[in-house]
Amino acid sequence: MVQIRRTLLLITLFVIGAFQLQAQKYYTAIELGLSAGGSQYFGDLNENYGFNTLHPSGGLYLRKRMNMYIALKGEITLTQVSYDDKFNSDLYDKTRNLNFNSQIFEGCLQAEFNFFGFVTGDPTHRFTPYLTGGIGAFYYSPYTTYNGQKYSLQPLGTEGQNASGYSNRKYGNIAACFPLGVGIKYWVIGGVNITVEIADRLTSTDHLDDVSATYVGASAFKKNSVALALQDRSGEVSPGSTFGITGKQRGNTASMDQYLVAEISVSFNFTSYRCPSADRNDDQMRIR
């Protein structure tokens, strides 16, 4: 009888220990996330911050929690930007009649500053708003459609980049961006987090839309060329227009172009079964 009781006690302790071991699930400070949302361009063709050309965006990121209040995030994002003067209310802009589209492939490193401590799996640190800022680079290539055909604008040099005396207007397809925004984090279950973020991308280029300075005049282009037709499209809406005369304002060099990205993301912390230290600044987190 004593032996049976001893055996039952050992089995009970073993079962309790097994359940406790199963419960000892920890999450590292590294998480992998997927994001989806939308973007909007602001610049020479959209100086009044209209939201007429929202485009979908998607991304993949890796976030590292440095402590409860600071995290670093590296993200790659794919989206599109565009605008058309037909959306503007100003008569000058409507007569200018320019438009563009461009795919954006972006890579960024951002720092996040939590208002409250945030630890996935810890019910006392479940939610926080945060600020974010960072630096990155993106690829872009503005294009438009003319007579039913797509044309890349950069090689055409619509602002005279390929003409004598205007080579300083040439631009590349890669520029820097500086995300600046706000967000909210919330963990649903241990290791699964939801984030909502809105961040404006200030950029180092004024040619995201292929529009920046002044018209260089028809004489800078080959006669009957596509470049000549696309450098001044005012004649399409106002026959006989003299918009494209040399020195007339085409864009605004006072500020660089930018684009806003709003996204919702789901991230997953990697799991570990190594017991973390009691300090929450350690590189692991325990679900309670």
Secondary structure, DSSP 8 states (H G I E B T S, - for coil): -HHHHHHHHHHHHHHHHHHHHHH--EEEEEEEEEEEEEEEEEBTTBTT---S--EEEEEEEEEEESSSSEEEEEEEEEEEEEEEGGG--SHHHHHH--EEEEEEEEEEEEEEEESS---TT-TTS-EEEEEEEEEEEEE---EEEETTEEEEHHHHTTTSTTSTT-GGG---SEEEEEEEEEEEEEEEETTEEEEEEEEEEEES-S-TTS--SB---GGGS-TT-HHHHHH--GGGTSTT--TT-TT-B-S-TTS--EEEEEEEEEEEEEEE-S---S-TTSSEEE--
